[in-house]
Amino acid sequence: MQQSPYDAPQSTMMPQPPPDLVMERIIEPPSIKVFGIFHLIIAGLGIIGTIAGLVMMQFTDQFSKLMTIAPPGSTATGSSPQELAMRQYMNDTRTYSYITYVFAIVLAVMLIIAGIGLLKRRESGRVMSIRYAWTSIGMKVITLLIMLTFMIPATTRYNEAMFSGMGSGMGSTMNIVTQATQFLSLLVTCIYPIVVLIMMRKEKVKTFLAGQAR
């Protein structure tokens, strides 16, 4: 049968959506790229700090001399009580320092993997970020236990020896200040993993990365 000239010719093209139909578009959350960059920066700083700490530990005697000042007019050639206290403190906390450096390297490696994954828009980067956050929080708990067990007693002995000649209250005051600083520093390091844990579990981040090629 011949087609009537009054009928519109049939099109072989695929049917097109109505012009007024709004196509849903998934926009990349900016937090993915931001945290990818932050991960790499923090990992780099952690590695630099760890290397500096390890190098410093190899020169305990020299560092203890630099951190202590001999009393005015002193001509003694031996080690001062302050220098001996510093040296003893560094020896007492050596194991704690090595543990924290190992933790720092492990977290830095996890951050590098997670950061690269996020910059490449991979779901594995989000998963590694969450693993990093939980690992970091767990390590902070272990660090707190070690601090209570070893660091606080060592700090107390160090302050008592360093400030023994400056009045009975100076050692106690410095002991409180030092311990408060240690706890505050540990608390501050918990902020980033908590923020990462919150942001990487957001639905927009999960949806976007789930739709990307693996």
MDTraj code that builds the backbone (N, CA, C; nanometers):
import mdtraj as md
import numpy as np

residues = "MET GLN GLN SER PRO TYR ASP ALA PRO GLN SER THR MET MET PRO GLN PRO PRO PRO ASP LEU VAL MET GLU ARG ILE ILE GLU PRO PRO SER ILE LYS VAL PHE GLY ILE PHE HIS LEU ILE ILE ALA GLY LEU GLY ILE ILE GLY THR ILE ALA GLY LEU VAL MET MET GLN PHE THR ASP GLN PHE SER LYS LEU MET THR ILE ALA PRO PRO GLY SER THR ALA THR GLY SER SER PRO GLN GLU LEU ALA MET ARG GLN TYR MET ASN ASP THR ARG THR TYR SER TYR ILE THR TYR VAL PHE ALA ILE VAL LEU ALA VAL MET LEU ILE ILE ALA GLY ILE GLY LEU LEU LYS ARG ARG GLU SER GLY ARG VAL MET SER ILE ARG TYR ALA TRP THR SER ILE GLY MET LYS VAL ILE THR LEU LEU ILE MET LEU THR PHE MET ILE PRO ALA THR THR ARG TYR ASN GLU ALA MET PHE SER GLY MET GLY SER GLY MET GLY SER THR MET ASN ILE VAL THR GLN ALA THR GLN PHE LEU SER LEU LEU VAL THR CYS ILE TYR PRO ILE VAL VAL LEU ILE MET MET ARG LYS GLU LYS VAL LYS THR PHE LEU ALA GLY GLN ALA ARG".split()
xyz = np.array([
    [0.0843, -0.1196, 0.0000],
    [0.0000, 0.0000, 0.0000],
    [0.0883, 0.1253, 0.0000],
    [0.0478, 0.2230, -0.0803],
    [0.1209, 0.3475, -0.0872],
    [0.0786, 0.4402, 0.0266],
    [0.1783, 0.5160, 0.0779],
    [0.1503, 0.6088, 0.1870],
    [0.0759, 0.7286, 0.1330],
    [-0.0229, 0.7705, 0.2060],
    [-0.1029, 0.8846, 0.1635],
    [-0.0188, 1.0111, 0.1701],
    [-0.0296, 1.0978, 0.0713],
    [0.0471, 1.2238, 0.0753],
    [0.0050, 1.3144, 0.1888],
    [-0.1096, 1.2849, 0.2501],
    [-0.1575, 1.3681, 0.3611],
    [-0.1033, 1.3213, 0.4961],
    [-0.0368, 1.2050, 0.4974],
    [0.0208, 1.1550, 0.6222],
    [0.1669, 1.1971, 0.6325],
    [0.2091, 1.2285, 0.7561],
    [0.3493, 1.2668, 0.7786],
    [0.4383, 1.1457, 0.7600],
    [0.5524, 1.1636, 0.6961],
    [0.6436, 1.0493, 0.6769],
    [0.6929, 0.9961, 0.8108],
    [0.7081, 0.8639, 0.8184],
    [0.7572, 0.8014, 0.9404],
    [0.9068, 0.8271, 0.9578],
    [0.9447, 0.8602, 1.0789],
    [1.0848, 0.8892, 1.1071],
    [1.1543, 0.7638, 1.1568],
    [1.2784, 0.7476, 1.1137],
    [1.3580, 0.6327, 1.1583],
    [1.4436, 0.6658, 1.2796],
    [1.4355, 0.7895, 1.3278],
    [1.5145, 0.8306, 1.4438],
    [1.4482, 0.7829, 1.5725],
    [1.5309, 0.7749, 1.6788],
    [1.4796, 0.7362, 1.8092],
    [1.3869, 0.8438, 1.8608],
    [1.2850, 0.8062, 1.9331],
    [1.1927, 0.9065, 1.9887],
    [1.2654, 0.9989, 2.0848],
    [1.2403, 1.1268, 2.0711],
    [1.3048, 1.2267, 2.1532],
    [1.2157, 1.2653, 2.2706],
    [1.2756, 1.3002, 2.3856],
    [1.1950, 1.3409, 2.4997],
    [1.1318, 1.4766, 2.4752],
    [1.0240, 1.5055, 2.5426],
    [0.9607, 1.6372, 2.5274],
    [1.0590, 1.7477, 2.5626],
    [1.0483, 1.8621, 2.4950],
    [1.1447, 1.9703, 2.5203],
    [1.1366, 2.0265, 2.6610],
    [1.0215, 2.0112, 2.7266],
    [1.0064, 2.0683, 2.8597],
    [1.0471, 1.9704, 2.9700],
    [1.1010, 1.8524, 2.9307],
    [1.1420, 1.7543, 3.0303],
    [1.2795, 1.7917, 3.0846],
    [1.2903, 1.8068, 3.2176],
    [1.4153, 1.8437, 3.2816],
    [1.4956, 1.7169, 3.3103],
    [1.6124, 1.7083, 3.2518],
    [1.6978, 1.5925, 3.2720],
    [1.7754, 1.6096, 3.4024],
    [1.7705, 1.5054, 3.4866],
    [1.8390, 1.5092, 3.6139],
    [1.9901, 1.4940, 3.5916],
    [2.0655, 1.5787, 3.6552],
    [2.2103, 1.5790, 3.6381],
    [2.2768, 1.5694, 3.7747],
    [2.3683, 1.4731, 3.7897],
    [2.4401, 1.4553, 3.9156],
    [2.5653, 1.5414, 3.9123],
    [2.5718, 1.6377, 4.0018],
    [2.6855, 1.7285, 4.0082],
    [2.7835, 1.6774, 4.1126],
    [2.9119, 1.6845, 4.0797],
    [3.0141, 1.6379, 4.1720],
    [3.0189, 1.7267, 4.2952],
    [3.0044, 1.6698, 4.4131],
    [3.0182, 1.7504, 4.5353],
    [3.1609, 1.8029, 4.5477],
    [3.1775, 1.9305, 4.5779],
    [3.3140, 1.9862, 4.5873],
    [3.3971, 1.9232, 4.6991],
    [3.3309, 1.8632, 4.7974],
    [3.4049, 1.8036, 4.9090],
    [3.4934, 1.6880, 4.8643],
    [3.4606, 1.6235, 4.7517],
    [3.5420, 1.5113, 4.7040],
    [3.6821, 1.5588, 4.6668],
    [3.6890, 1.6640, 4.5861],
    [3.8195, 1.7166, 4.5454],
    [3.8911, 1.7839, 4.6617],
    [3.8146, 1.8555, 4.7443],
    [3.8756, 1.9265, 4.8575],
    [3.9431, 1.8288, 4.9529],
    [3.8730, 1.7217, 4.9886],
    [3.9316, 1.6261, 5.0817],
    [4.0415, 1.5433, 5.0154],
    [4.0327, 1.5248, 4.8856],
    [4.1422, 1.4578, 4.8162],
    [4.2718, 1.5369, 4.8291],
    [4.2623, 1.6695, 4.8142],
    [4.3805, 1.7547, 4.8288],
    [4.4260, 1.7595, 4.9739],
    [4.3301, 1.7757, 5.0657],
    [4.3650, 1.7802, 5.2080],
    [4.4344, 1.6521, 5.2527],
    [4.3856, 1.5382, 5.2036],
    [4.4476, 1.4104, 5.2396],
    [4.5967, 1.4102, 5.2049],
    [4.6276, 1.4538, 5.0839],
    [4.7670, 1.4508, 5.0390],
    [4.8532, 1.5504, 5.1164],
    [4.7969, 1.6677, 5.1479],
    [4.8727, 1.7679, 5.2232],
    [4.9027, 1.7178, 5.3643],
    [4.8008, 1.6644, 5.4318],
    [4.8192, 1.6161, 5.5681],
    [4.9142, 1.4966, 5.5701],
    [4.9036, 1.4092, 5.4706],
    [4.9954, 1.2955, 5.4625],
    [5.1391, 1.3428, 5.4454],
    [5.1593, 1.4421, 5.3598],
    [5.2935, 1.4953, 5.3399],
    [5.3505, 1.5576, 5.4662],
    [5.2688, 1.6350, 5.5377],
    [5.3141, 1.6947, 5.6630],
    [5.3462, 1.5876, 5.7674],
    [5.2642, 1.4822, 5.7697],
    [5.2905, 1.3740, 5.8645],
    [5.4211, 1.3024, 5.8364],
    [5.4508, 1.2804, 5.7095],
    [5.5764, 1.2139, 5.6735],
    [5.6961, 1.3026, 5.7078],
    [5.6853, 1.4328, 5.6783],
    [5.7951, 1.5249, 5.7102],
    [5.8183, 1.5309, 5.8612],
    [5.7089, 1.5394, 5.9386],
    [5.7225, 1.5437, 6.0831],
    [5.7835, 1.4166, 6.1399],
    [5.7462, 1.3029, 6.0825],
    [5.8008, 1.1752, 6.1287],
    [5.9502, 1.1653, 6.0999],
    [5.9908, 1.2057, 5.9803],
    [6.1331, 1.2016, 5.9458],
    [6.2130, 1.2943, 6.0380],
    [6.1591, 1.4140, 6.0625],
    [6.2286, 1.5080, 6.1511],
    [6.2404, 1.4516, 6.2925],
    [6.1343, 1.3880, 6.3405],
    [6.1385, 1.3301, 6.4740],
    [6.2375, 1.2157, 6.4848],
    [6.2432, 1.1312, 6.3830],
    [6.3377, 1.0198, 6.3851],
    [6.4816, 1.0680, 6.3803],
    [6.5058, 1.1715, 6.3002],
    [6.6408, 1.2264, 6.2940],
    [6.6799, 1.2869, 6.4287],
    [6.5865, 1.3577, 6.4905],
    [6.6153, 1.4205, 6.6185],
    [6.6448, 1.3176, 6.7266],
    [6.5773, 1.2031, 6.7202],
    [6.5999, 1.1000, 6.8207],
    [6.7387, 1.0384, 6.8100],
    [6.8015, 1.0495, 6.6956],
    [6.9368, 0.9958, 6.6794],
    [7.0426, 1.0879, 6.7394],
    [7.0015, 1.2090, 6.7770],
    [7.0947, 1.3053, 6.8359],
    [7.0403, 1.3542, 6.9694],
    [7.0069, 1.2588, 7.0551],
    [6.9473, 1.2921, 7.1844],
    [7.0391, 1.3784, 7.2686],
    [7.1673, 1.3436, 7.2757],
    [7.2609, 1.4178, 7.3592],
    [7.2765, 1.5616, 7.3119],
    [7.2937, 1.5793, 7.1822],
    [7.3097, 1.7138, 7.1289],
    [7.1828, 1.7969, 7.1474],
    [7.0678, 1.7328, 7.1272],
    [6.9418, 1.8049, 7.1413],
    [6.9171, 1.8454, 7.2859],
    [6.9540, 1.7593, 7.3800],
    [6.9351, 1.7920, 7.5212],
    [7.0211, 1.9110, 7.5617],
    [7.1398, 1.9253, 7.5035],
    [7.2249, 2.0404, 7.5329],
    [7.1655, 2.1685, 7.4757],
    [7.1073, 2.1593, 7.3563],
    [7.0478, 2.2775, 7.2952],
    [6.9241, 2.3247, 7.3701],
    [6.8499, 2.2307, 7.4291],
    [6.7248, 2.2643, 7.4959],
    [6.7438, 2.3079, 7.6401],
    [6.8662, 2.3051, 7.6912],
    [6.8924, 2.3458, 7.8289],
    [6.9972, 2.4557, 7.8304],
    [6.9862, 2.5413, 7.9293],
    [7.0778, 2.6541, 7.9428],
    [7.1471, 2.6441, 8.0774],
    [7.2761, 2.6508, 8.0757],
    [7.3512, 2.6445, 8.2007],
    [7.3254, 2.7693, 8.2837],
    [7.3280, 2.7582, 8.4166],
    [7.3064, 2.8745, 8.5031],
    [7.4125, 2.9802, 8.4773],
    [7.3779, 3.1095, 8.4934],
    [7.4756, 3.2170, 8.4700],
    [7.5969, 3.2023, 8.5613],
    [7.7152, 3.2181, 8.5043],
    [7.8375, 3.2085, 8.5818],
    [7.8853, 3.0681, 8.6057],
    [7.8137, 2.9697, 8.5539],
    [7.8523, 2.8308, 8.5759],
    [7.9719, 2.7957, 8.4880],
    [8.0709, 2.7294, 8.5466],
    [8.1906, 2.6889, 8.4714],
    [8.2079, 2.5386, 8.4708],
    [8.1040, 2.4658, 8.5156],
    [8.1139, 2.3205, 8.5228],
    [8.1203, 2.2635, 8.3821],
    [8.2047, 2.1639, 8.3670],
    [8.2191, 2.1012, 8.2362],
    [8.1278, 1.9800, 8.2199],
    [8.0703, 1.9308, 8.3280],
    [7.9818, 1.8160, 8.3192],
    [7.8420, 1.8556, 8.2777],
    [7.7570, 1.7573, 8.2696],
    [7.6187, 1.7810, 8.2307],
    [7.5428, 1.8447, 8.3465],
    [7.4595, 1.9437, 8.3143],
    [7.3786, 2.0097, 8.4159],
    [7.2614, 1.9211, 8.4537],
    [7.2005, 1.9461, 8.5713],
    [7.0826, 1.8671, 8.6094],
    [6.9694, 1.8779, 8.5075],
    [6.9534, 1.9962, 8.4471],
    [6.8492, 2.0139, 8.3467],
    [6.8778, 1.9301, 8.2217],
    [7.0055, 1.9271, 8.1839],
    [7.0418, 1.8459, 8.0668],
    [7.0202, 1.6984, 8.0938],
    [7.0556, 1.6545, 8.2140],
    [7.0336, 1.5142, 8.2501],
    [6.8843, 1.4817, 8.2531],
    [6.8035, 1.5780, 8.3014],
    [6.6591, 1.5568, 8.3063],
    [6.6017, 1.5454, 8.1655],
    [6.6484, 1.6320, 8.0754],
    [6.6025, 1.6257, 7.9369],
    [6.6413, 1.4943, 7.8707],
    [6.7652, 1.4511, 7.8953],
    [6.8125, 1.3262, 7.8364],
    [6.7328, 1.2072, 7.8898],
    [6.7045, 1.2088, 8.0206],
    [6.6276, 1.1007, 8.0799],
    [6.4853, 1.0993, 8.0266],
    [6.4294, 1.2166, 8.0092],
    [6.2918, 1.2265, 7.9576],
    [6.2832, 1.1709, 7.8156],
    [6.3775, 1.2040, 7.7312],
    [6.3769, 1.1561, 7.5933],
    [6.3979, 1.0056, 7.5875],
    [6.4788, 0.9528, 7.6803],
    [6.4976, 0.8080, 7.6863],
    [6.3711, 0.7377, 7.7368],
    [6.3049, 0.7981, 7.8351],
    [6.1832, 0.7383, 7.8902],
    [6.0690, 0.7357, 7.7891],
    [6.0649, 0.8351, 7.7024],
    [5.9552, 0.8463, 7.6057],
    [5.9925, 0.7945, 7.4672],
    [6.1063, 0.7302, 7.4548],
    [6.1518, 0.6836, 7.3242],
    [6.0542, 0.5821, 7.2630],
    [6.0104, 0.4860, 7.3445],
    [5.9170, 0.3848, 7.2937],
    [5.7863, 0.4485, 7.2493],
    [5.7369, 0.5413, 7.3295],
    [5.6138, 0.6130, 7.2934],
    [5.6322, 0.6871, 7.1612],
    [5.7470, 0.7497, 7.1437],
    [5.7721, 0.8243, 7.0209],
    [5.7746, 0.7319, 6.8996],
    [5.8393, 0.6165, 6.9125],
    [5.8442, 0.5224, 6.8006],
    [5.7045, 0.4727, 6.7643],
    [5.6228, 0.4477, 6.8645],
    [5.4859, 0.4015, 6.8381],
    [5.4075, 0.5079, 6.7622],
    [5.4175, 0.6330, 6.8061],
    [5.3447, 0.7401, 6.7382],
    [5.3962, 0.7613, 6.5959],
    [5.5252, 0.7400, 6.5727],
    [5.5790, 0.7542, 6.4375],
    [5.5273, 0.6429, 6.3458],
    [5.5165, 0.5220, 6.3994],
    [5.4601, 0.4122, 6.3208],
    [5.3146, 0.4430, 6.2863],
    [5.2393, 0.4914, 6.3845],
    [5.1005, 0.5300, 6.3587],
    [5.0936, 0.6365, 6.2497],
    [5.1831, 0.7344, 6.2558],
    [5.1818, 0.8435, 6.1591],
    [5.2086, 0.7935, 6.0174],
    [5.3022, 0.6999, 6.0028],
    [5.3334, 0.6469, 5.8703],
    [5.2152, 0.5675, 5.8149],
    [5.1530, 0.4847, 5.8988],
    [5.0382, 0.4062, 5.8546],
    [4.9251, 0.4986, 5.8089],
    [4.8958, 0.6001, 5.8875],
    [4.7886, 0.6935, 5.8514],
    [4.8245, 0.7726, 5.7262],
    [4.9524, 0.8081, 5.7104],
    [4.9940, 0.8823, 5.5911],
    [4.9743, 0.7987, 5.4649],
    [5.0086, 0.6718, 5.4709],
    [4.9898, 0.5836, 5.3551],
    [4.8420, 0.5712, 5.3212],
    [4.7593, 0.5548, 5.4228],
    [4.6150, 0.5450, 5.3991],
    [4.5605, 0.6739, 5.3393],
    [4.6096, 0.7891, 5.3859],
    [4.5638, 0.9167, 5.3320],
    [4.6072, 0.9354, 5.1874],
    [4.7269, 0.8920, 5.1528],
    [4.7733, 0.9038, 5.0144],
    [4.6855, 0.8204, 4.9217],
    [4.6571, 0.6968, 4.9625],
    [4.5719, 0.6103, 4.8807],
    [4.4325, 0.6697, 4.8669],
    [4.3782, 0.7167, 4.9794],
    [4.2439, 0.7750, 4.9779],
    [4.2409, 0.9040, 4.8971],
    [4.3443, 0.9883, 4.9127],
    [4.3469, 1.1148, 4.8405],
    [4.3538, 1.0958, 4.6904],
    [4.4385, 1.0052, 4.6455],
    [4.4477, 0.9775, 4.5021],
    [4.3154, 0.9214, 4.4503],
    [4.2544, 0.8337, 4.5282],
    [4.1259, 0.7771, 4.4871],
    [4.0181, 0.8829, 4.4738],
    [4.0134, 0.9773, 4.5681],
    [3.9125, 1.0831, 4.5592],
    [3.9373, 1.1753, 4.4409],
    [4.0624, 1.2087, 4.4161],
    [4.0933, 1.2957, 4.3016],
    [4.0611, 1.2278, 4.1696],
    [4.0661, 1.0948, 4.1681],
    [4.0290, 1.0203, 4.0473],
    [3.8806, 0.9832, 4.0464],
    [3.8066, 1.0343, 4.1446],
    [3.6607, 1.0126, 4.1552],
    [3.6257, 0.8651, 4.1639],
    [3.6956, 0.7958, 4.2481],
    [3.6715, 0.6533, 4.2664],
    [3.6055, 0.6260, 4.4011],
    [3.5171, 0.5326, 4.4010],
    [3.4505, 0.4924, 4.5246],
    [3.5507, 0.4369, 4.6257],
    [3.6563, 0.3748, 4.5749],
    [3.7584, 0.3204, 4.6645],
    [3.8243, 0.4304, 4.7474],
    [3.8312, 0.5523, 4.6929],
    [3.8869, 0.6639, 4.7687],
    [3.7992, 0.7001, 4.8871],
    [3.6690, 0.6957, 4.8681],
    [3.5760, 0.7242, 4.9782],
    [3.5841, 0.6150, 5.0844],
    [3.5895, 0.4899, 5.0387],
    [3.5970, 0.3784, 5.1332],
    [3.7268, 0.3854, 5.2139],
    [3.8381, 0.4156, 5.1477],
    [3.9652, 0.4256, 5.2187],
    [3.9654, 0.5440, 5.3144],
    [3.8964, 0.6518, 5.2784],
    [3.8869, 0.7665, 5.3683],
    [3.8153, 0.7282, 5.4977],
    [3.7092, 0.6505, 5.4849],
    [3.6363, 0.6057, 5.6042],
    [3.7224, 0.5114, 5.6865],
    [3.7958, 0.4236, 5.6202],
    [3.8862, 0.3336, 5.6932],
    [3.9946, 0.4128, 5.7655],
    [4.0457, 0.5147, 5.6974],
    [4.1455, 0.6000, 5.7623],
    [4.0874, 0.6649, 5.8880],
    [3.9653, 0.7177, 5.8762],
    [3.9051, 0.7888, 5.9891],
    [3.8911, 0.6970, 6.1102],
    [3.8373, 0.5766, 6.0893],
    [3.8206, 0.4832, 6.2017],
    [3.9556, 0.4383, 6.2558],
    [4.0516, 0.4137, 6.1667],
    [4.1853, 0.3734, 6.2118],
    [4.2502, 0.4839, 6.2932],
    [4.2373, 0.6073, 6.2465],
    [4.2958, 0.7201, 6.3175],
    [4.2340, 0.7364, 6.4562],
    [4.1028, 0.7269, 6.4647],
    [4.0369, 0.7398, 6.5951],
    [4.0810, 0.6278, 6.6881],
    [4.0913, 0.5058, 6.6360],
    [4.1373, 0.3942, 6.7182],
    [4.2793, 0.4144, 6.7683],
    [4.3657, 0.4681, 6.6808],
    [4.5032, 0.4939, 6.7217],
    [4.5100, 0.6046, 6.8258],
    [4.4194, 0.7009, 6.8181],
    [4.4163, 0.8063, 6.9188],
    [4.3802, 0.7491, 7.0547],
    [4.2911, 0.6524, 7.0584],
    [4.2545, 0.5888, 7.1850],
    [4.3753, 0.5151, 7.2436],
    [4.4470, 0.4414, 7.1568],
    [4.5675, 0.3712, 7.2030],
    [4.6718, 0.4712, 7.2527],
    [4.6869, 0.5817, 7.1795],
    [4.7820, 0.6845, 7.2207],
    [4.7459, 0.7426, 7.3567],
    [4.6169, 0.7616, 7.3802],
    [4.5725, 0.8136, 7.5099],
    [4.6080, 0.7178, 7.6223],
    [4.5884, 0.5892, 7.6000],
    [4.6228, 0.4907, 7.7023],
    [4.7726, 0.4900, 7.7305],
    [4.8528, 0.4977, 7.6241],
    [4.9986, 0.5025, 7.6425],
    [5.0393, 0.6305, 7.7142],
    [4.9725, 0.7387, 7.6810],
    [5.0028, 0.8660, 7.7447],
    [4.9759, 0.8598, 7.8947],
    [4.8635, 0.8017, 7.9317],
    [4.8296, 0.7910, 8.0729],
    [4.9254, 0.6972, 8.1464],
    [4.9738, 0.5955, 8.0752],
    [5.0582, 0.4949, 8.1394],
    [5.2042, 0.5369, 8.1486],
    [5.2574, 0.5977, 8.0421],
    [5.4004, 0.6265, 8.0360],
    [5.4321, 0.7766, 8.0322],
    [5.3594, 0.8513, 7.9491],
    [5.3968, 0.9903, 7.9264],
    [5.3763, 1.0781, 8.0491],
    [5.2637, 1.0646, 8.1158],
    [5.2368, 1.1500, 8.2313],
    [5.3382, 1.1276, 8.3430],
    [5.3696, 1.0017, 8.3814],
    [5.4741, 0.9839, 8.4829],
    [5.6093, 1.0392, 8.4398],
    [5.6457, 1.0184, 8.3108],
    [5.7734, 1.0705, 8.2627],
    [5.7744, 1.2228, 8.2627],
    [5.6628, 1.2829, 8.2258],
    [5.6532, 1.4286, 8.2261],
    [5.6623, 1.4844, 8.3672],
    [5.6003, 1.4158, 8.4618],
    [5.6057, 1.4596, 8.6016],
    [5.7484, 1.4577, 8.6536],
    [5.8205, 1.3499, 8.6265],
    [5.9603, 1.3412, 8.6712],
    [6.0459, 1.4483, 8.6038],
    [6.0205, 1.4723, 8.4773],
    [6.0980, 1.5715, 8.4036],
    [6.0768, 1.7122, 8.4601],
    [5.9516, 1.7503, 8.4832],
    [5.9229, 1.8836, 8.5358],
    [5.9780, 1.9025, 8.6766],
    [5.9697, 1.7999, 8.7581],
    [6.0233, 1.8112, 8.8941],
    [6.1738, 1.8311, 8.8933],
    [6.2419, 1.7635, 8.7983],
    [6.3870, 1.7790, 8.7898],
    [6.4264, 1.9121, 8.7264],
    [6.3524, 1.9555, 8.6265],
    [6.3868, 2.0780, 8.5551],
    [6.3656, 2.2019, 8.6401],
    [6.2604, 2.2023, 8.7211],
    [6.2233, 2.3228, 8.7958],
    [6.2378, 2.3046, 8.9461],
    [6.3260, 2.2142, 8.9858],
    [6.3449, 2.1876, 9.1285],
    [6.4039, 2.3073, 9.2020],
    [6.4819, 2.3886, 9.1337],
    [6.5447, 2.5027, 9.1987],
    [6.4687, 2.6320, 9.1832],
    [6.3457, 2.6280, 9.1344],
    [6.2679, 2.7502, 9.1095],
    [6.1469, 2.7617, 9.2009],
    [6.1507, 2.6973, 9.3150],
    [6.0361, 2.7050, 9.4044],
    [5.9547, 2.5785, 9.3985],
    [5.8849, 2.5510, 9.5074],
    [5.8099, 2.4259, 9.5176],
    [5.6893, 2.4206, 9.4250],
    [5.6355, 2.5355, 9.3874],
    [5.5143, 2.5344, 9.3063],
    [5.5383, 2.5366, 9.1574],
    [5.6590, 2.5706, 9.1134],
    [5.6861, 2.5828, 8.9708],
    [5.6767, 2.4492, 8.8995],
    [5.7326, 2.3444, 8.9601],
    [5.7271, 2.2127, 8.8970],
    [5.5851, 2.1641, 8.8802],
    [5.5013, 2.1845, 8.9835],
    [5.3614, 2.1413, 8.9755],
    [5.2855, 2.2204, 8.8704],
    [5.3120, 2.3509, 8.8630],
    [5.2437, 2.4346, 8.7633],
    [5.2803, 2.3932, 8.6218],
    [5.4087, 2.3750, 8.5958],
    [5.4525, 2.3342, 8.4638],
    [5.4037, 2.1939, 8.4293],
    [5.3903, 2.1116, 8.5320],
    [5.3396, 1.9769, 8.5085],
    [5.1957, 1.9812, 8.4594],
    [5.1156, 2.0677, 8.5201],
    [4.9755, 2.0822, 8.4777],
    [4.9680, 2.1381, 8.3358],
    [5.0500, 2.2390, 8.3087],
    [5.0492, 2.3005, 8.1758],
    [5.0919, 2.2002, 8.0688],
    [5.1974, 2.1254, 8.0964],
    [5.2481, 2.0289, 7.9988],
    [5.1472, 1.9199, 7.9702],
    [5.0874, 1.8655, 8.0752],
    [4.9904, 1.7588, 8.0557],
    [4.8652, 1.8083, 7.9850],
    [4.8210, 1.9296, 8.0193],
    [4.7045, 1.9864, 7.9506],
    [4.7336, 2.0066, 7.8026],
    [4.8560, 2.0491, 7.7712],
    [4.8944, 2.0675, 7.6316],
    [4.8955, 1.9350, 7.5564],
    [4.9430, 1.8299, 7.6215],
    [4.9450, 1.6982, 7.5580],
    [4.8038, 1.6489, 7.5278],
    [4.7141, 1.6635, 7.6227],
    [4.5760, 1.6196, 7.6017],
    [4.5074, 1.7049, 7.4948],
    [4.5317, 1.8349, 7.4978],
    [4.4704, 1.9229, 7.3986],
    [4.5207, 1.8905, 7.2583],
    [4.6495, 1.8640, 7.2463],
    [4.7061, 1.8290, 7.1162],
    [4.6451, 1.7006, 7.0622],
    [4.6270, 1.6025, 7.1495],
    [4.5655, 1.4774, 7.1071],
    [4.4208, 1.4996, 7.0652],
    [4.3508, 1.5860, 7.1368],
    [4.2112, 1.6153, 7.1039],
    [4.2000, 1.6842, 6.9690],
    [4.2931, 1.7757, 6.9401],
    [4.2904, 1.8470, 6.8123],
    [4.3107, 1.7515, 6.6955],
    [4.3964, 1.6517, 6.7134],
    [4.4214, 1.5570, 6.6048],
    [4.3005, 1.4682, 6.5758],
    [4.2017, 1.4682, 6.6631],
    [4.0811, 1.3884, 6.6391],
    [3.9815, 1.4604, 6.5490],
    [4.0001, 1.5906, 6.5293],
    [3.9016, 1.6688, 6.4551],
    [3.8941, 1.6243, 6.3093],
    [4.0088, 1.6139, 6.2432],
    [4.0072, 1.5824, 6.0999],
    [3.9452, 1.4465, 6.0696],
    [3.9851, 1.3376, 6.1358],
    [3.9204, 1.2093, 6.1046],
    [3.7706, 1.2095, 6.1304],
    [3.7246, 1.2832, 6.2311],
    [3.5808, 1.2907, 6.2572],
    [3.5094, 1.3633, 6.1437],
    [3.5685, 1.4740, 6.0973],
    [3.5094, 1.5480, 5.9852],
    [3.5075, 1.4613, 5.8595],
    [3.6170, 1.3892, 5.8334],
    [3.6231, 1.2991, 5.7176],
    [3.5150, 1.1928, 5.7268],
    [3.4966, 1.1367, 5.8439],
    [3.3955, 1.0326, 5.8632],
    [3.2565, 1.0858, 5.8336],
    [3.2291, 1.2087, 5.8729],
    [3.0975, 1.2684, 5.8488],
    [3.0776, 1.2995, 5.7012],
    [3.1759, 1.3636, 5.6387],
    [3.1613, 1.4094, 5.5007],
    [3.1589, 1.2937, 5.4017],
    [3.2383, 1.1914, 5.4238],
    [3.2437, 1.0806, 5.3299],
    [3.1235, 0.9880, 5.3399],
    [3.0403, 1.0072, 5.4406],
    [2.9184, 0.9269, 5.4537],
    [2.7947, 1.0019, 5.4048],
    [2.8132, 1.1214, 5.3527],
    [2.7005, 1.1971, 5.3002],
    [2.6450, 1.1306, 5.1742],
    [2.5152, 1.1389, 5.1572],
    [2.4479, 1.0684, 5.0476],
    [2.4906, 1.1209, 4.9110],
    [2.5141, 1.2524, 4.8986],
    [2.5546, 1.3079, 4.7696],
    [2.6902, 1.2529, 4.7260],
    [2.7809, 1.2406, 4.8209],
    [2.9138, 1.1873, 4.7882],
    [2.9040, 1.0416, 4.7490],
    [2.8272, 0.9643, 4.8241],
    [2.8106, 0.8226, 4.7941],
    [2.7453, 0.8032, 4.6573],
    [2.6417, 0.8817, 4.6281],
    [2.5701, 0.8662, 4.5006],
    [2.6581, 0.9010, 4.3822],
    [2.7333, 1.0103, 4.3939],
    [2.8170, 1.0514, 4.2818],
    [2.9268, 0.9493, 4.2536],
    [2.9982, 0.9080, 4.3579],
    [3.1091, 0.8154, 4.3375],
    [3.0616, 0.6771, 4.2955],
    [2.9421, 0.6391, 4.3393],
    [2.8881, 0.5089, 4.2991],
    [2.8592, 0.5047, 4.1498],
    [2.8328, 0.6223, 4.0891],
    [2.8033, 0.6260, 3.9461],
    [2.9249, 0.6416, 3.8584],
    [3.0415, 0.6534, 3.9180],
    [3.1636, 0.6707, 3.8385],
    [3.2215, 0.5363, 3.8010],
    [3.3007, 0.5359, 3.6934],
    [3.3660, 0.4126, 3.6495],
    [3.4697, 0.3709, 3.7525],
    [3.4753, 0.2444, 3.7804],
    [3.5714, 0.1922, 3.8774],
    [3.7116, 0.1927, 3.8163],
])
top = md.Topology()
chain = top.add_chain()
for i, resn in enumerate(residues, 1):
    res = top.add_residue(resn, chain, resSeq=i)
    for name in ("N", "CA", "C"):
        top.add_atom(name, md.element.get_by_symbol(name[0]), res)
traj = md.Trajectory(xyz[None], top)
